[in-house]
Amino acid sequence: MKTIIRIARVELSALFYSPIAWFLLILFLIQTGMVYTGKLESFVTTQDLGGQLNNLTFNFFIHPQMGGIFTTGVLNNLYLYIPLITMGLISREMNLGTIKLLYSSPVKLSNIVLGKYVAMLIFNLCMILILGIVVAFACIHIEGIDMGMIFSGLLGIFLLLSAYAAIGLFMSCLSSYQVVAAIATFAVFAFMKFIGTLWQDYDFIRDLTGYLSISGRTEKMISGLITTRDVLYYILITAMFLTFAWLKLRGGRKSVSWMKSIANYSLVVVIVLAIGYVTSIPNYIGYWDTTHIKMNTISKGAQQTLKDLGDDPVEVTTYINLLDNTYNAGAPRNRNQDKARWERYIRFNPNIKLNYVYYYDSVQFAPLYTSNPGMTLAQIAQKQANVFKIDLDRFKTPAEIRKTIDLSGELNRVVMHVKYKDKTTFLRTFNDMLFWPTETETAAALKRLTVPLPRIAFLQGEEERSIDKLGDRHYKLATSELNVRSSLINQGFDVESLTLKDEEIPEGLAALVIADPRTEFAPEVLQKIEKYIGQGGNLLLAGEPGKQSVLNPILKRLGVQIMDGILVQEDKDFAADQVKSYVSPLGAEFGKRIGNLYKEKVAVSTKGVAGLTFTNDGDFKIKTLLTTDGAVSWNKKDKLVLDSADVVYNPQAGDVKASIATALALTRMVSGREQRILVTGDADFLSNMELGRRFPRTGNADFYQGFLGWLSYGTFPIEVSWDAPVDNKLNMTGDGVSRVKWILLGIIPGLLLLAGTILLIRRKRK
């Protein structure tokens, strides 16, 4: 040990008695300091202007799109520093001829390697201390800074630096030219970063290159997630290259045949891969989410869902169609990314098994056929396989896949089939920028395997809104569209249409929906509805202006009536009937989604809405859930004509300007269970048109998912939530930014420069 320390001291003396070490440290400080002060100035300006700041630790240090200090400021440039330091560790000895003295000395080669490596570790700690200066400023400026996230990030950067140092040390053994050693080190860095993208179409090679790849591991630690697998990876890679360096030096001290040398290097690689394989088994991976809000961990509700699955295996089979335009997302080369998405769930239930099945079958992608006229499906598949440079024999034919499963109902696109015991469900991909299911949809699919499925029945027969049509007034996007993320079938519900003229209301419904009936109910239908209400069934009743008489007979028994007339709103940008309704304080009782609409004052678009009145004299306890803004809206009694003229408030014509309820929540106890009924004066809020609206921002999707969660007693949809971040404020104003710049970019680098200059001058005099 004393020899190692002595060698390390000598190496550090050579390092810091040259300008290169001081130059790199000062450059590193200025580089990270510029990123920090730039972000500080931006966020301080936002705060001084009255803007809201949130999760500042993440935004300062990690956020990749916003140029985080650890990501953009450090990781993107870190590989430039180490080769300039390590390039002379051994190559300098070879160039000066002193390597022969080392070979002939009684000093063990392992001590030489470890001594020089310890010197590099100390230099790495100096770089971490430079980052620590920036962190110290952040601790002063960010109120409630997340130190767990900072610690994880610094640890990840140190481990990466240590691995880089080991690689650089080995490459320095290969050449007497320092520049060659530096360039070779750069090449190895690049190779280890991009090896995870090579030969990804083959399972064995994909697993091998995926483990060897250094890419993405430090990013996870910087984001606050420390795993034993990643820590051990850096330790193993470091040990591997240090062993390579020892083998290379040993080969210089005594002659070793090239076959034996290859065998020795191969044995080291095999041992590292074997240990890496074992430590990557889900059951053997330890996780530590160091962040304050546990942002790298699935929500407690999702954790409970995975716990409820027990020890029985869960098979997730992803089906990928070569001919569909979603093939590329599920292609073999992207398999590791898919496994990474599932890791957050496997962490809490290692019994989840991932399978992948590739096939080709007909699709709705018309250009595929029009661009290949006269070709059979097999010929088109062969052409596609040639394009993707993959063997078509790896894909099941249409006949073969249909023997296993019929995916025509899923449009033959990328879909996951989840099986648990004797239950199955689909977990879909979506037509949006995210494409893959998030925690909300994944947890919903898994929970469907352990709880009775909540069924929502939509009444048909009186020209109500349909769950199967894509017209503006209908409900397909909200209920049954396969590849819409917020659709009820992707949020855990089963939906069905129900015609009471021919059917009975089934038992066990989570809720019955009666949306905008346009014709009077037949007596037998009305009787069935009243019986369902009397037995305590949950219900959504959505009316429309002009059709008050259809629903009012049912509502009268509940203590609710739809007002005559139509609500209008004064708005220069939108039509008068484009009324905005706002969530009342009651919204907090409906869960996170509706509660957030109340907190953030986000409106629900209720186009063509009638007001609601009620009395609390009956069995039901009635509360207002949505209400209009009485300052700009009123109930218009006479006919509304939408033309170029503005609609004017006219009290002489019976107009009433007030805050008017547009949605009511009714509750009562029936047989020990709370019956829940929602009544709205608008049926358009759930329509395809409103859910497809992009401007202005509305809360319709959150509102309907929230109240359906209320109707299903919180079973579905899954609410994903974490603790609120506390680092939301900066303890400074714009006047202090310039002082920070002078200190961080001027005074401290100047002091480092002065210290380095004094040391170099004193060394030269000696």
N, C-alpha and C positions, 0 to 999 in steps of 0.2 A: 504493500500500500504506500509506503514511503517513497518507493521508486516512482510509482504512478504520479504522486503529488509533485515530486521533484521534476519529472518530465513536463507535467502540466505547467508548473511555474516557469520553466525555461521557455516553453512555447508561448505562454501569455506575455512574457517579457519581450520576446521577438515580435509578437503581434502589436503590443501597445507602444513599443519603441519605434514603430513605423507609422507614417501618417494615415495608412489605409484604414485601420480600425477606427480611429477618431473621425475620419472623414465619413465613413459609413454610418456611425452612430449619430453624428450631427445631421447628416442627410436624412436618416430615418426619423429623427425628431422633427425636423422641418416639414417633412412629407406628411406625417400623421398630424402634426400641429396645424398645418394648413387645412386639412380636411375637417379637423375639430372646430377651428375658429370659423370656417365657412359655414358649417352647420349651425354653430352657436349664433352667428349673426342672423341667419335665416329664421331660426326659431324665436329668437328674441324679438325680431321685427314682427313676427306673427303675433306674439303675445302682447307686445306694446300696442298693436292695432286692434286688440280685443278678440283675436282668434283663439280657438280652443286648442290646447296641446294635449297629447295623449301618448302614453307608453314611450316616454322620451329615451329611456335606456336602449330600447330596441331600435328606435328611429335614429339615434346618434351612432350606435356602434354596429348594428347588424343589418338593418334594412337594405337589401341589395339594390332595389330600385331607387332608393334615395341616397345611395352612396355612403353606406355605413363605414365607420372608421376601421373596424376589424375586417370588413369584407373588401370594400373598394380601396381603402387606405393602406391595408396591410397585406392581405392575401394576394391581391393582384400584383404585388411587387416584391413579395418576400423572397421569391426564388432568385431574384437578382443579387441579393446580398451574400448569401452563404458561399457560392462558388468562388467569389473574390477573396474570401477568407480561407477556405479549405484548399484552394488550388496549390498552395505551397507546402502543405503539411508534410508530405513524403517526397513529392517531386523536387522540392528544394534540396532535400538531403541527397537525392539521386543526382541532381545536377552538380552539386558541389563535391560529390564524391564521399561525403560523410556517411552515406548509407553503409559503406563497407565497414566503417568503424562500429556502427550499430550491429551489423551482422557478426562481427568478431568479438563484440563485448559480451560479458556474462549476463547482460540484461535480457530478461525474457521478452520475446516478441509481443506477447500479450500485454506486458507492461507498457511497451512502446505505444501500441495501438490505443490502449485505454488512457494512457497519460495524455496523448495528443487529443483524444476525444473529450476527456475531462476539461481540457483547456477550451475546447469549442463549446461545451456546455456552459462554462462560465461566461463566455462571450454571448451566448444565447440569453443568459440571464441578464446581461447588460442591456440587450435589446428589449427584454421584457420590462426592465426598469425604466427604459425610455418610454415604453407604452404606459408604465405606471405613472409617469409624470402627467400624461394626458388624462389618465383615469382620475388622478388626484384633483385636477381642475374640474372634471365632470362631477366628482363627489361634492365639490363646493357649489357648483352651479345648478345641478339637478336635484330638486327636492324629492326625497324618497327613492333615490337611485337603486336599481335592482343589482345588488352586489353579487348575488348568485350567478346571474347571467354574465357579469363581468369576469368573475372567477373562472367560470367554465370556458369563456373565450380565451383568456390568458393561458389557461392550461392547454387548450387545443393548439394555440399558436406555438407554445413552448415545445410541445410534443412534435409538431411539424418541423420546427427548427432543428430539433434533435435528430429526427430522421434524415433531414436534409444534410446535416453535418456528417452523419455516418456514411451517407452516399458519397459526399464530397471527399471524405477521407479515403474511401476505397478507390475512387477515380484518381486521386492523387498518387496512388500506388502504381498506376498503370503507365505513367509517362514521366520522363524527366523534364518535360516542358510544361511550365505552369499554365500557360494559355491553353494548351491542349487539354490539360486536366480540367480547367474551368469549362471549356466548351463541352467536353464529355459529360461533365456534371449537369450542365443545362440539358443535354440530350436525354440523360436518364430521368431527370425531372419531368420532361415532356412525355417520355415514354410511359412513366408511371401514372401520369395524369390522364393520358388518352388510351391506355391499354384496355380500360373498361369499355371502350367503344369498338374494339377490334374483334372480328370473328364471332359476333354475337348470335349468329344463326344456329350455333351448335351448343347443346346443353352443357356438356362437360367443359368445353373451352370457355363458355360464358361464365360458369361458376368459378373457374380458375382465374380468369382475367378480372372478374368482378371482385374477387378477394384481393388480388394484387394491386388493383387500382387505388391510388391515394386520393383520388378526386371525391369530394363530397364529405369526407370524414371530418375534417376540421370545421367545415361549414356547420355540421350538426352540433359540434361542441360549442362553436361560437354562438349558435342560437340557444344554447343553454341545456343541451342534452348530452350527458356523459354516459357512455356505455362501456362495459368491460370489453366488449368486442373491439371497439375502436381504440381504446387505450392499449390493449394487448397487441393490436395490429401495429401500432407505432413502435412498441417495445420489440416485437418480433422482426419488423423490417430493420430497425436499428441494429439488433443483434445479428441479423443475417449479413448486413453489409460490413459490420465490424469483423465478423468471422471471415468474410471474403478478404478483407484487408489483411487479417492474420495469415490466411492461407497464401496470399500473394507474397507477403514478406517471408514466410517460411520457405516458399518455393525459391526465393532469391538466396536464402542462407544455405539450403541443400537441394540438390537436384531431385526433382520429382517428375516422373513420366507424365506425359500429357494425358494419357488415359486415366491414370490415378488422380491427376488434378481435376479432370472433368468429373470423375466419380465423387471426389470430395465436395466440389461445388454443388453437384446435383443432390448429394445427401443432405446438405444444409438446406437447400430449397425444399426438398421433400419433407424434412422435419418441420420447417416453418409452416408449410401448407397443411400438414397434418394437425399441428397444434392449432392453426388458424381455423381449420374445419371444425374441430371439436368445440373451440370457444365461440363459434358462430352458430351452434345449435341453439334454437330458441330457448330450450329449458335451461341452458347454461349462461345466458346473457343477463347481466345485471344492468339496471337502468337507474339513472339519477337525473331527474328534471330539476335543475338548480334554479329555475326562474320563479319569481314571486307568484305569478298567476298560473303556473304550471301549463304554459302555452304549448309545450311539446307532448302533453299527455291528454288522452281522450277524456271527455267529461265523465263525471261520476255516474251519470245515468247510463252511458255507454259501457262503463266498467261493470256496472251491475248486470247489464244485459249479457255480457260475456261471462260473468260469474254464474248466471242462471243456466248457461249451457252445460255446466258441469264438466265432467271428464270425458264425455262422449265425443267422438270425432265429428268435426264439421268439415264437410267437403265443399270447396268452392271451385267449381269447374268453369273456366272461362272459355267460351266458344268464339273462335275468330274465323270469319268468312273471308277467304282470299279475294272474292269478287266485290265485296262491299267497300265503300269509300272510307270505312272506319278500320280497315285492315291494318294500316300502318301503325295505329295506336296500340294494337295488340300483337304486332309482329314479334318474332322471337328475339330480335335485337333489342326490344324494349322490355323484355321479361324482367330484368333486374329492377327497373323502375316500378313495375307493378308489384313486385315483392316488397319493395321499400314502402309502397302505399299501405300494404297490409301489415307491415311490421308493427305499427302502433296498436293494432288489434291483437296480433299474435303475442305481443308483450304480455297481455293479460289473459290470453287463452292460447297456449302453445299447441292445442289440439286442432287448430285450424290447418287444414291441408289444402294446398293450392295445386290444382291440375289445369292443364291447358290442352285444348283440342282444336286442331286446325282442319278446316273443311272448305269446300266451295259449293255454292248453291245459288239459285236465282235471287236477284235483288231488285229493288225498285229504282235503282240508279240507271235511269234511261240512257244517258250518254254511253254507258258501257256497251249497250246493244247497238245503238245507232252508229257508233264508231267502229263496230265489228260486224257489218252486215253479212249474213249468210253463214256465220260461224256457229258451231254448236257450243253448248255450255262448256264442254270439256276442252274444246279448242281455245275458247276465250280464257279458261283457267290456265291452260298451258302458256298462253301468251303473257298473262299476268305473272305467272311463276318465272318466266324468262326475264321480265322487267325487274322483278325483285331479286333475281339471281338466287332462286331457291328451288329445291327439288319438288315437283308436283306430287311425287309418291308420298310425301309427308302429309298430304291433305286427304281427308276422307271424301269420297264422292258423295253426291246428293243421296244416292240410295243407301250408302253406308251410314251417313249421319242420321238419316230419318229412321233407321232401325233403332238408333239409340235415343234420339229425342227429336221432336218436331219443333223447329225454331221459326217456322213461317209466321206464327203469331207474334214473334219478336222481331219481325222484318229481316231476319237472317243477318243482323248486324252484331257487333261485339256485345256480348251479354254474359253475365255471370249467373250460373245456376247453383244455388246454395242448398245443400242437403244436410239434414240433421235428423237422425233416427228415421222415422217414417214420414217426415215433413220436408217439403221443398218450397222454394220461392225463387223469384228472379231478382237479381240486382242489376240494374240497367246502367247504360251510359247515356249521355244527354247531349242535345243539340245546343250547347252553349260553349263558352270559352274554356270552362273547366273540364268538360267532357266526362271525366271519371266521377263516380259518386263520392260525395263528401262524407264526413262522419255522420251527418244527419240521416242520409239515405242508407248508409251501410248499417248503422245501428238499428234503423227501422226494419230492414230486411232480416237481420239476425233476431230481433225481438219478435218478429212474426212467427218464428219457429218455436217460441216458448210460451206464448200467451194466446188466448182465444182471439181470432181475427175480428177487429171491429168492422162492422158492415154498415155502410151508409146507403140507404135506398132513396132514389130520386123518383118522385111520383110522376107518372105519365098518364095520358088519357084525356086531359083537359087543356091540351096545347101548352103544357109547362115547358120550361127550358130543358133541353136534351143533353145527356152526357156523351152522346155519340156523334154530334154534329159540330162542324167547325165554323158555322155562321156566327156573325157578330154577337147575337143575343144568347147563344148557347154556351154550354159549360164544359166542353171537351177538354180544353187546356187545363182547367182547374181539377178535373176529375180523372179522366181515363186516357189522356194522351201519353203514349208509352215513353217517349223520350223528352218529356218536359219535367224538369227536376221537381218543381213544386206540385205536380199532379198528385192527387190523393193516392193513386195506386203506387206511387213511389215514395210516399210518406208513411206507409204502413197500413192503409185502409184497403178494404175491398169495397167496390162501388157496384151498384146494380140499378137497373130500371125496374119500376113496379107499376103495374096497371091494376088498380083496385076493382075495376069492373069485372075482371076475370080472376083475380088472385086475392089471397088474404095477406095481411101484413105479417111477415115472418117474425117469429120470436127471436129475441137476442139482438135486435138491431141496436147499433150504437146511436143512430138517429135516423129520422125520416125527414126528407127535404121536400117541401112543397114550394116551388119557385114559379111565381107569375102564372097561375092558372088563368086562362082567358075565357073559359066557359063555366057555367054553373055546375057544381058537383051534383051527380045523381044521388038520390036519397040513400041508396045502399053504400055508395062511396063515402058520403058524409058520415054515415053511421059507423063505418069502419074506422074512419079517422078519429071520431069522437071516442070510440072505444079504446083506441090506441092511446089517446091522451089521458083518458080516465084511468088506464092501467099504469100510468107513470112513464110512458115512452118519451124519449127526448125528441125534439122537433126543431126544424128551421122553417119558418114561414116567411116568404119573401114576396111582398106585393108590389104593385106598380100603380102610378096615378091613372085614373080612368077605369080601373078594375077593382075599386074598393069593395063593391058589392059582392064580389066573388069570395073574398076571404073574410069579410067582416062577420058573417054568421058564425064562423069558427072562432074568430078573435073575440067576439062578444062574450063567449063563455069563459074566456081567459081574462077579461077585464081590459081589453085593448081594442082600439078602433083606429082604422086608417082614415086620416082627415080628408075631407073633400078638397079638391084643388091640387096644385102642384107647387113644390118649393122651387124658387128661383133665386139666383145670386147675381149681384152686380159685379161684373168683371169685364174689363175692357179687352181682354185677350181671348176669352172663351164664351161660348154660347150661354145664355141665361140659365138653361136647364143643367149646365155642368156644375152642379152644386158640390161643395166640399163639406164633408162631415168630419168632425173631430172626436177623438176618443175621450170619454169622460174619465174622472178619477177612478171609476169602477174598473177601468182597463187593467189596473195592476193585479186584480184578482183573476185575470184571464191568462196569466203567464207572461213570459218574457216578451214574446212578439208584440202582443197588444199593449203591454205595459210600456214598451219602448216607444210605440207610436204616441202614447200619451206624453211621455217625458220629452220627446223630441218635437212634439206638436206637428207630426206628419199627418196630412189629411188623407181620408179615404174618399176616393172618387165615387160619388153617388149620382150618376147621370139620370135625370128623370125620376126624382124621388118624391114620395108623399110623406107628410108628417104623420107622427103617431101620437095618440093621446091614450091615457090609461088611468085607472083607479085602483087603489090598493084595498078595495073592500072585499075582494074574493079570497080564494085559497092561496093564490100566488103572491109571492113577494116580487114586485116589479121594480127594476132599476133602469135608468137611462144609460146606454152604452155608447151610442153615437148621437151627436147633436150638431146642429148648424151654428154658424157664427151669426148671431142676431144683429150685428152691426151692418152686415152687407147682404143678408138674405131674408126672405119673407115668403109667406104662403100666399100664392096667387089663386084667387077663387075662380076668376073667369078663365076662358080659354087662352092658352099660351100660343102666340104666333111668333115663330122664329124667322125673322127677316132682317134686313139691314138696320132697322130702327132699334134703339135701345129699349129694353123692357123697363118701365117706370113703376115705382111703387105708388099704388093708388088705394089709399084707405077707404075712399068713398065707394070703391067697387068691392069692398070686403077683404082687401089685402091685410094681412097681419104680419107685422115685422117683429120678430122675436127669435130667440134661440129655441129651436124646435127639435124634438127627438126624432131621429131617423132609424134608430135601432134600440130595442129593449131586450133586457135579459130577465126571464121569468124563472123563478125557482119555487119549489114546494117539496115537502117530504111525502113520499108515497111508499108504504110498506118498508119503512126503514131506509129508503134510498132517495137521494135528492133528484127530483125530476128537473130537467133543464130545457128551457125553450127559448129560442132566439127569434124575435120578430123584427123584420126590417121593412121599411117603406120603399125599398128599391131592390130589384132583382138583377140589375145590370152590374153591380159591384163585383160579381163573381163571373161575369161574362168573358168570353174569349177576347172581345174588343178591349175591355178594361185591363185584363191581365196582360195583354200585349202592348199596352200603352207605354211609351218610353218618356213622354213629356206631357205634363209636368210630373215630377216624382210623386207617387202615391203609395199608400200603405195597404193596398187591397190584398196583395198576396199574404202579407203577414197577418192581416186582419182575419181572413178566412181560415188560415191555418191555425191561428190562435183560438178562434171560437170553436173550431172542430176539435181542438185539443180539450176545450172546456166541455164539449158535448160527450167526449169519450173519457172524461175524468182523468185527463193527462196521460192516457196510455200512448196515444199518438196525436200529432207528429212528435218526433223526438226533439226536445229542446237542448241544444248544445250551448253550454255556458261555462264560463270560468270566472274567477274572482276579478273584480275591476282593478286595473293597474293603478298604482298610487303615485307613480313618477310622472305627474302631469303638469308640473310647474317649474319654471326657471327662477332661481333666486338672483336675478340681475336684470338690469335694463340696458337699452342700447348704448348708453354712455359708457358702460363698463367693457364693451367688446374690444374697443381699441386698446385698452390697458392690457387685456388678456393677450391680444396679438403681440404687443411689445414684449411682454414677459415670455410668452411661449415661443415666439418666432425670432426674438432678438436677444433678450437678456440671457435666457438659459442656454441657447446654442452658443452665444458669445462666451459664457463661462466655460462650457465644454471645450471650445476652441482654445481658450486661454490655458486651461489645465493641460490639454494635449500639447500645446506649444511649449509650456514650461517644462514638461516632462521630457520632450524630445530634445530641448536645448541642454538640459542637465545631463541627459544621456550622452549627447554629443561631446560635452566637455569632459566627461569621464573617459 
